[in-house]
Amino acid sequence: MGTDKATLCIAGQPLWRRQLNLLLALQPQNLWISARSVPPWCPEGLEVVLDSPPSRGPLSGISACLQRLEAPHLIVVAIDMPQMTLEHLSKLLALVRPGRSLLPMNGNYFEPTCAIYSQSAVPFAAAALNEPDASLQRFCKKLTIENVADSCLLRPEERPFYHNLNHPQDFDALTDRQGGV
């Protein structure tokens, strides 16, 4: 992207604030920001959970948060999914079963950066960090094979919620559709 995605503004609000407000509306027991280092935009008083080594992208953050988890589940929402809605997250929460993770599926592709992980995923996340292929897709597949996760197939109208901003063109297209930044 060439810049910190969290600071990109949509409708006058930085992405970090949008996602924080979304999660706050769910009234979580704890709210953390997962990052490699404390971001300069981090609100005072909000805890940052530093990624677990080795650095393996989002898997490192998910693993670190799972290690800290005291609640039954961890809700993960990527900073770069500005179209995610409270209604959709509430639907996912209603589908989650005790002791099991819930992994949305976009066709044959897991959506691991907006998913709900149970404490049963802790050892699998830690092990995945040490695998040669530490991809989130492989991690999610392992959770389903080990029968500690359920998947839910996204309906076509839900797929845009998971569109993330990886390139400047993604941001430009989104802001063009929404009538500007």
Backbone as CSV, one residue per row, in Angstrom:
resi,resn,N_x,N_y,N_z,CA_x,CA_y,CA_z,C_x,C_y,C_z
1,MET,0.834,-1.191,0.000,0.000,0.000,0.000,0.876,1.251,0.000
2,GLY,2.067,1.157,0.596,2.967,2.297,0.609,2.786,3.226,1.802
3,THR,1.805,2.940,2.649,1.560,3.740,3.849,0.884,2.854,4.886
4,ASP,0.797,3.321,6.098,0.105,2.571,7.146,-1.388,2.565,6.827
5,LYS,-1.925,1.411,6.487,-3.338,1.299,6.121,-4.255,1.843,7.206
6,ALA,-3.870,1.681,8.438,-4.716,2.098,9.558,-5.037,3.584,9.527
7,THR,-4.174,4.372,8.902,-4.373,5.828,8.898,-5.135,6.324,7.667
8,LEU,-5.443,5.432,6.737,-6.237,5.835,5.573,-7.629,6.253,6.050
9,CYS,-8.137,7.326,5.475,-9.450,7.836,5.895,-10.521,7.517,4.871
10,ILE,-11.643,7.068,5.373,-12.836,6.846,4.562,-13.959,7.599,5.259
11,ALA,-14.625,8.443,4.513,-15.691,9.295,5.064,-15.185,10.083,6.268
12,GLY,-13.934,10.558,6.169,-13.365,11.399,7.212,-12.901,10.684,8.463
13,GLN,-12.886,9.365,8.440,-12.513,8.601,9.632,-11.402,7.613,9.280
14,PRO,-10.314,7.590,10.071,-9.248,6.618,9.783,-9.744,5.194,9.995
15,LEU,-9.165,4.286,9.229,-9.587,2.878,9.324,-9.466,2.333,10.745
16,TRP,-8.419,2.724,11.481,-8.273,2.184,12.831,-9.472,2.574,13.692
17,ARG,-9.965,3.787,13.534,-11.098,4.253,14.335,-12.373,3.516,13.916
18,ARG,-12.559,3.316,12.619,-13.746,2.594,12.125,-13.808,1.190,12.730
19,GLN,-12.684,0.476,12.664,-12.673,-0.906,13.157,-12.796,-0.943,14.678
20,LEU,-12.165,-0.005,15.354,-12.280,0.060,16.805,-13.731,0.286,17.221
21,ASN,-14.413,1.208,16.566,-15.825,1.459,16.882,-16.688,0.234,16.608
22,LEU,-16.396,-0.464,15.534,-17.129,-1.681,15.189,-16.992,-2.717,16.300
23,LEU,-15.768,-2.926,16.750,-15.542,-3.913,17.802,-16.100,-3.461,19.143
24,LEU,-15.997,-2.187,19.451,-16.558,-1.674,20.705,-18.068,-1.909,20.772
25,ALA,-18.734,-1.834,19.634,-20.185,-2.056,19.597,-20.559,-3.484,20.001
26,LEU,-19.602,-4.409,19.899,-19.847,-5.802,20.304,-19.669,-5.992,21.811
27,GLN,-19.227,-4.963,22.501,-19.010,-4.984,23.952,-18.101,-6.145,24.376
28,PRO,-16.878,-6.161,23.842,-15.970,-7.267,24.176,-15.466,-7.194,25.610
29,GLN,-15.068,-8.351,26.115,-14.469,-8.436,27.451,-13.146,-7.673,27.460
30,ASN,-12.363,-7.844,26.417,-11.090,-7.143,26.223,-11.018,-6.692,24.774
31,LEU,-10.276,-5.623,24.547,-10.067,-5.140,23.191,-8.589,-4.852,23.031
32,TRP,-7.987,-5.480,22.029,-6.558,-5.334,21.788,-6.315,-4.933,20.352
33,ILE,-5.190,-4.299,20.162,-4.656,-4.076,18.820,-3.458,-5.003,18.708
34,SER,-3.406,-5.733,17.637,-2.288,-6.620,17.379,-1.392,-5.952,16.344
35,ALA,-0.094,-5.887,16.636,0.837,-5.227,15.711,2.266,-5.687,16.002
36,ARG,3.164,-5.403,15.050,4.586,-5.715,15.258,5.206,-4.810,16.320
37,SER,4.721,-3.566,16.355,5.181,-2.585,17.342,3.997,-1.667,17.649
38,VAL,4.121,-0.896,18.709,3.023,-0.008,19.099,2.854,1.061,18.012
39,PRO,1.679,1.120,17.380,1.483,2.104,16.313,1.341,3.518,16.878
40,PRO,1.832,4.514,16.143,1.749,5.890,16.640,0.312,6.391,16.801
41,TRP,-0.634,5.814,16.104,-2.035,6.246,16.169,-2.819,5.556,17.290
42,CYS,-2.194,4.634,17.993,-2.902,3.850,19.010,-3.456,4.749,20.116
43,PRO,-4.762,4.648,20.390,-5.347,5.458,21.459,-4.741,5.114,22.818
44,GLU,-4.568,6.120,23.643,-4.035,5.919,24.982,-4.948,4.970,25.756
45,GLY,-4.336,4.051,26.459,-5.095,3.121,27.292,-5.512,1.846,26.580
46,LEU,-5.361,1.787,25.260,-5.717,0.570,24.526,-4.481,-0.324,24.451
47,GLU,-4.622,-1.555,24.866,-3.481,-2.465,24.919,-3.101,-2.962,23.527
48,VAL,-1.796,-2.985,23.288,-1.256,-3.535,22.045,-0.616,-4.878,22.377
49,VAL,-1.016,-5.900,21.660,-0.413,-7.221,21.795,0.571,-7.355,20.644
50,LEU,1.848,-7.468,20.995,2.883,-7.565,19.973,2.902,-8.960,19.361
51,ASP,3.140,-9.006,18.058,3.142,-10.265,17.318,4.107,-11.275,17.931
52,SER,3.708,-12.538,17.873,4.585,-13.623,18.319,5.664,-13.858,17.280
53,PRO,6.899,-14.040,17.711,7.941,-14.381,16.745,7.798,-15.846,16.346
54,PRO,8.250,-16.270,15.202,8.845,-15.424,14.180,7.768,-14.628,13.453
55,SER,8.171,-13.543,12.822,7.216,-12.687,12.120,6.670,-13.419,10.907
56,ARG,5.398,-13.737,10.965,4.725,-14.460,9.882,3.429,-13.757,9.503
57,GLY,3.445,-12.430,9.488,2.266,-11.677,9.102,1.145,-11.818,10.116
58,PRO,-0.101,-11.802,9.643,-1.251,-11.851,10.555,-1.273,-13.079,11.466
59,LEU,-0.692,-14.190,11.029,-0.654,-15.383,11.874,0.089,-15.096,13.179
60,SER,1.134,-14.282,13.120,1.886,-13.925,14.329,1.009,-13.152,15.308
61,GLY,0.173,-12.264,14.795,-0.726,-11.499,15.649,-1.839,-12.354,16.217
62,ILE,-2.419,-13.207,15.396,-3.481,-14.093,15.871,-2.944,-15.012,16.961
63,SER,-1.757,-15.563,16.746,-1.159,-16.452,17.737,-0.902,-15.722,19.054
64,ALA,-0.358,-14.519,18.976,-0.077,-13.752,20.198,-1.360,-13.457,20.970
65,CYS,-2.404,-13.080,20.267,-3.679,-12.784,20.937,-4.298,-14.044,21.522
66,LEU,-4.203,-15.152,20.803,-4.725,-16.407,21.343,-3.988,-16.800,22.620
67,GLN,-2.683,-16.539,22.669,-1.909,-16.858,23.878,-2.406,-16.060,25.084
68,ARG,-2.924,-14.867,24.849,-3.398,-13.979,25.915,-4.874,-14.194,26.253
69,LEU,-5.564,-14.944,25.445,-7.010,-15.065,25.532,-7.466,-15.676,26.853
70,GLU,-8.359,-14.967,27.520,-8.997,-15.478,28.730,-10.473,-15.785,28.480
71,ALA,-11.054,-15.117,27.498,-12.446,-15.349,27.116,-12.519,-16.631,26.278
72,PRO,-13.713,-17.149,26.054,-13.834,-18.374,25.251,-13.418,-18.204,23.789
73,HIS,-13.576,-16.982,23.253,-13.294,-16.766,21.832,-12.573,-15.446,21.597
74,LEU,-11.839,-15.416,20.496,-11.141,-14.234,20.010,-11.775,-13.836,18.683
75,ILE,-12.256,-12.617,18.618,-12.796,-12.099,17.353,-11.682,-11.306,16.682
76,VAL,-11.349,-11.677,15.476,-10.307,-11.001,14.706,-10.987,-10.233,13.576
77,VAL,-10.660,-8.958,13.472,-11.140,-8.135,12.355,-9.949,-7.342,11.836
78,ALA,-9.586,-7.563,10.599,-8.447,-6.862,10.003,-8.726,-5.370,9.892
79,ILE,-7.682,-4.601,10.035,-7.781,-3.141,9.964,-8.184,-2.687,8.563
80,ASP,-7.884,-3.502,7.557,-8.086,-3.072,6.167,-9.353,-3.639,5.527
81,MET,-10.377,-3.913,6.335,-11.683,-4.373,5.835,-12.747,-3.336,6.199
82,PRO,-12.732,-2.195,5.540,-13.621,-1.101,5.938,-15.098,-1.328,5.651
83,GLN,-15.447,-2.375,4.917,-16.849,-2.612,4.608,-17.508,-3.609,5.556
84,MET,-16.748,-4.094,6.533,-17.307,-5.022,7.512,-18.404,-4.302,8.305
85,THR,-19.446,-5.048,8.680,-20.571,-4.440,9.384,-20.791,-5.099,10.744
86,LEU,-21.399,-4.354,11.620,-21.769,-4.870,12.935,-22.771,-6.016,12.784
87,GLU,-23.701,-5.876,11.874,-24.710,-6.915,11.660,-24.060,-8.231,11.244
88,HIS,-23.056,-8.152,10.371,-22.408,-9.380,9.923,-21.602,-10.018,11.057
89,LEU,-20.857,-9.202,11.798,-20.111,-9.755,12.928,-21.056,-10.377,13.953
90,SER,-22.188,-9.748,14.176,-23.185,-10.310,15.104,-23.704,-11.647,14.601
91,LYS,-23.894,-11.764,13.299,-24.325,-13.040,12.713,-23.277,-14.123,12.978
92,LEU,-22.000,-13.780,12.770,-20.934,-14.755,13.013,-20.922,-15.181,14.485
93,LEU,-21.062,-14.222,15.378,-21.089,-14.548,16.804,-22.242,-15.480,17.150
94,ALA,-23.371,-15.310,16.491,-24.527,-16.173,16.745,-24.290,-17.596,16.241
95,LEU,-23.399,-17.750,15.270,-23.120,-19.070,14.704,-22.049,-19.850,15.451
96,VAL,-21.236,-19.149,16.229,-20.106,-19.805,16.877,-20.596,-20.752,17.974
97,ARG,-19.919,-21.906,18.058,-20.270,-22.912,19.065,-19.185,-22.972,20.129
98,PRO,-19.548,-23.339,21.348,-18.550,-23.415,22.425,-17.373,-24.317,22.035
99,GLY,-16.172,-23.815,22.318,-14.966,-24.605,22.088,-14.549,-24.745,20.643
100,ARG,-15.230,-24.045,19.742,-14.932,-24.187,18.311,-14.698,-22.810,17.691
101,SER,-13.782,-22.772,16.743,-13.551,-21.567,15.960,-14.589,-21.511,14.845
102,LEU,-14.790,-20.312,14.309,-15.698,-20.139,13.174,-14.936,-19.403,12.081
103,LEU,-14.825,-20.050,10.928,-14.039,-19.530,9.817,-14.934,-19.272,8.608
104,PRO,-15.166,-18.019,8.273,-15.938,-17.726,7.065,-15.203,-18.229,5.818
105,MET,-15.989,-18.705,4.862,-15.442,-19.217,3.601,-15.976,-18.384,2.452
106,ASN,-15.064,-17.876,1.646,-15.396,-17.142,0.434,-15.109,-18.089,-0.728
107,GLY,-16.095,-18.882,-1.094,-15.859,-19.964,-2.051,-15.016,-21.024,-1.367
108,ASN,-13.846,-21.323,-1.934,-12.924,-22.301,-1.348,-11.832,-21.642,-0.514
109,TYR,-11.972,-20.352,-0.237,-10.940,-19.575,0.430,-11.419,-19.173,1.822
110,PHE,-10.635,-19.512,2.841,-10.943,-19.068,4.204,-10.722,-17.561,4.300
111,GLU,-11.488,-16.912,5.158,-11.314,-15.489,5.462,-10.795,-15.385,6.896
112,PRO,-9.517,-15.712,7.110,-8.981,-15.823,8.471,-8.744,-14.509,9.194
113,THR,-8.769,-13.382,8.473,-8.524,-12.108,9.151,-9.823,-11.416,9.558
114,CYS,-10.922,-12.110,9.407,-12.193,-11.721,10.016,-12.878,-13.031,10.380
115,ALA,-12.490,-13.540,11.519,-12.949,-14.855,11.953,-13.024,-14.864,13.483
116,ILE,-13.542,-15.945,14.011,-13.657,-16.107,15.456,-12.899,-17.378,15.827
117,TYR,-11.917,-17.221,16.705,-11.065,-18.337,17.102,-11.344,-18.705,18.556
118,SER,-11.408,-20.000,18.807,-11.609,-20.461,20.184,-10.250,-20.768,20.814
119,GLN,-10.270,-20.951,22.114,-9.035,-21.303,22.821,-8.444,-22.613,22.308
120,SER,-9.272,-23.463,21.719,-8.759,-24.733,21.188,-7.802,-24.524,20.021
121,ALA,-7.761,-23.307,19.455,-6.859,-23.013,18.334,-5.455,-22.647,18.802
122,VAL,-5.263,-22.412,20.101,-3.969,-21.940,20.618,-2.804,-22.824,20.178
123,PRO,-2.829,-24.142,20.446,-1.649,-24.940,20.078,-1.425,-25.018,18.567
124,PHE,-2.495,-24.933,17.794,-2.361,-25.002,16.341,-1.733,-23.729,15.775
125,ALA,-2.074,-22.590,16.365,-1.477,-21.324,15.923,0.008,-21.303,16.252
126,ALA,0.355,-21.729,17.459,1.766,-21.749,17.859,2.563,-22.692,16.954
127,ALA,2.004,-23.847,16.648,2.694,-24.804,15.777,2.821,-24.269,14.353
128,ALA,1.778,-23.590,13.879,1.796,-23.068,12.507,2.897,-22.042,12.300
129,LEU,3.225,-21.284,13.345,4.292,-20.283,13.225,5.637,-20.917,12.902
130,ASN,5.815,-22.167,13.280,7.095,-22.838,13.060,7.123,-23.714,11.818
131,GLU,6.027,-23.730,11.074,5.962,-24.509,9.841,6.649,-23.750,8.702
132,PRO,7.226,-24.467,7.743,7.798,-23.776,6.574,6.736,-22.982,5.804
133,ASP,5.530,-23.555,5.709,4.414,-22.846,5.071,3.485,-22.376,6.188
134,ALA,3.721,-21.154,6.655,2.939,-20.613,7.777,1.776,-19.770,7.280
135,SER,1.136,-20.217,6.227,0.027,-19.443,5.671,-1.214,-19.575,6.541
136,LEU,-2.015,-18.532,6.531,-3.279,-18.569,7.256,-4.225,-19.607,6.662
137,GLN,-4.177,-19.805,5.363,-5.039,-20.814,4.736,-4.706,-22.204,5.274
138,ARG,-3.427,-22.483,5.377,-3.015,-23.795,5.904,-3.427,-23.932,7.372
139,PHE,-3.251,-22.880,8.145,-3.644,-22.876,9.557,-5.145,-23.163,9.690
140,CYS,-5.960,-22.482,8.908,-7.414,-22.685,8.981,-7.803,-24.096,8.543
141,LYS,-7.151,-24.571,7.506,-7.434,-25.933,7.047,-7.103,-26.934,8.149
142,LYS,-6.002,-26.707,8.845,-5.605,-27.589,9.951,-6.666,-27.576,11.055
143,LEU,-7.202,-26.389,11.373,-8.242,-26.305,12.400,-9.473,-27.115,12.009
144,THR,-9.833,-27.088,10.725,-11.002,-27.859,10.299,-10.698,-29.357,10.265
145,ILE,-9.516,-29.720,9.816,-9.129,-31.139,9.787,-9.099,-31.718,11.201
146,GLU,-8.605,-30.934,12.147,-8.521,-31.392,13.538,-9.864,-31.281,14.258
147,ASN,-10.885,-30.843,13.536,-12.247,-30.763,14.048,-12.385,-29.847,15.272
148,VAL,-11.692,-28.689,15.211,-11.845,-27.682,16.260,-12.427,-26.385,15.687
149,ALA,-12.824,-26.437,14.408,-13.392,-25.247,13.764,-14.528,-25.636,12.839
150,ASP,-15.485,-24.736,12.761,-16.562,-24.826,11.788,-16.312,-23.763,10.731
151,SER,-16.863,-23.972,9.570,-16.786,-22.940,8.543,-18.208,-22.526,8.179
152,CYS,-18.323,-21.310,7.679,-19.614,-20.844,7.199,-19.391,-20.198,5.837
153,LEU,-20.155,-20.657,4.882,-20.032,-20.164,3.515,-20.682,-18.782,3.405
154,LEU,-19.929,-17.837,2.888,-20.456,-16.485,2.712,-21.431,-16.441,1.546
155,ARG,-22.518,-15.730,1.742,-23.460,-15.483,0.652,-22.858,-14.415,-0.258
156,PRO,-23.243,-14.385,-1.512,-22.668,-13.396,-2.440,-22.759,-11.959,-1.920
157,GLU,-23.856,-11.612,-1.265,-24.003,-10.234,-0.775,-23.115,-9.942,0.447
158,GLU,-22.536,-10.980,1.069,-21.642,-10.789,2.211,-20.177,-10.660,1.795
159,ARG,-19.853,-11.101,0.619,-18.454,-11.106,0.180,-17.804,-9.731,0.169
160,PRO,-18.511,-8.651,-0.194,-17.855,-7.336,-0.165,-17.392,-6.910,1.230
161,PHE,-17.993,-7.433,2.284,-17.561,-7.089,3.641,-16.094,-7.462,3.856
162,TYR,-15.637,-8.482,3.144,-14.295,-9.037,3.329,-13.264,-8.453,2.363
163,HIS,-13.693,-7.545,1.520,-12.751,-6.926,0.589,-11.764,-6.083,1.383
164,ASN,-10.481,-6.407,1.235,-9.489,-5.633,1.980,-8.701,-4.721,1.041
165,LEU,-8.071,-3.759,1.635,-7.324,-2.743,0.898,-5.846,-3.100,0.896
166,ASN,-5.392,-3.696,-0.200,-3.990,-4.096,-0.298,-3.178,-3.191,-1.210
167,HIS,-3.857,-2.480,-2.089,-3.174,-1.641,-3.078,-3.852,-0.280,-3.132
168,PRO,-3.121,0.747,-3.530,-3.750,2.066,-3.658,-4.999,2.046,-4.546
169,GLN,-5.013,1.182,-5.556,-6.173,1.083,-6.435,-7.406,0.588,-5.679
170,ASP,-7.206,-0.301,-4.710,-8.324,-0.792,-3.895,-8.949,0.360,-3.118
171,PHE,-8.101,1.189,-2.528,-8.576,2.336,-1.763,-9.281,3.327,-2.683
172,ASP,-8.681,3.607,-3.847,-9.283,4.543,-4.799,-10.649,4.053,-5.267
173,ALA,-10.758,2.755,-5.562,-12.031,2.207,-6.028,-13.095,2.311,-4.945
174,LEU,-12.723,2.033,-3.717,-13.682,2.102,-2.619,-14.146,3.547,-2.394
175,THR,-13.220,4.468,-2.359,-13.605,5.857,-2.103,-14.376,6.444,-3.284
176,ASP,-14.094,5.991,-4.511,-14.877,6.433,-5.671,-16.325,5.976,-5.534
177,ARG,-16.518,4.709,-5.090,-17.875,4.171,-4.910,-18.618,4.902,-3.803
178,GLN,-17.863,5.363,-2.793,-18.494,6.025,-1.648,-18.543,7.535,-1.794
179,GLY,-18.109,8.041,-2.913,-18.211,9.489,-3.149,-17.106,10.306,-2.550
180,GLY,-15.914,9.747,-2.463,-14.763,10.532,-1.988,-14.263,10.076,-0.656
181,VAL,-13.137,10.658,-0.271,-12.448,10.272,0.966,-13.029,11.045,2.123
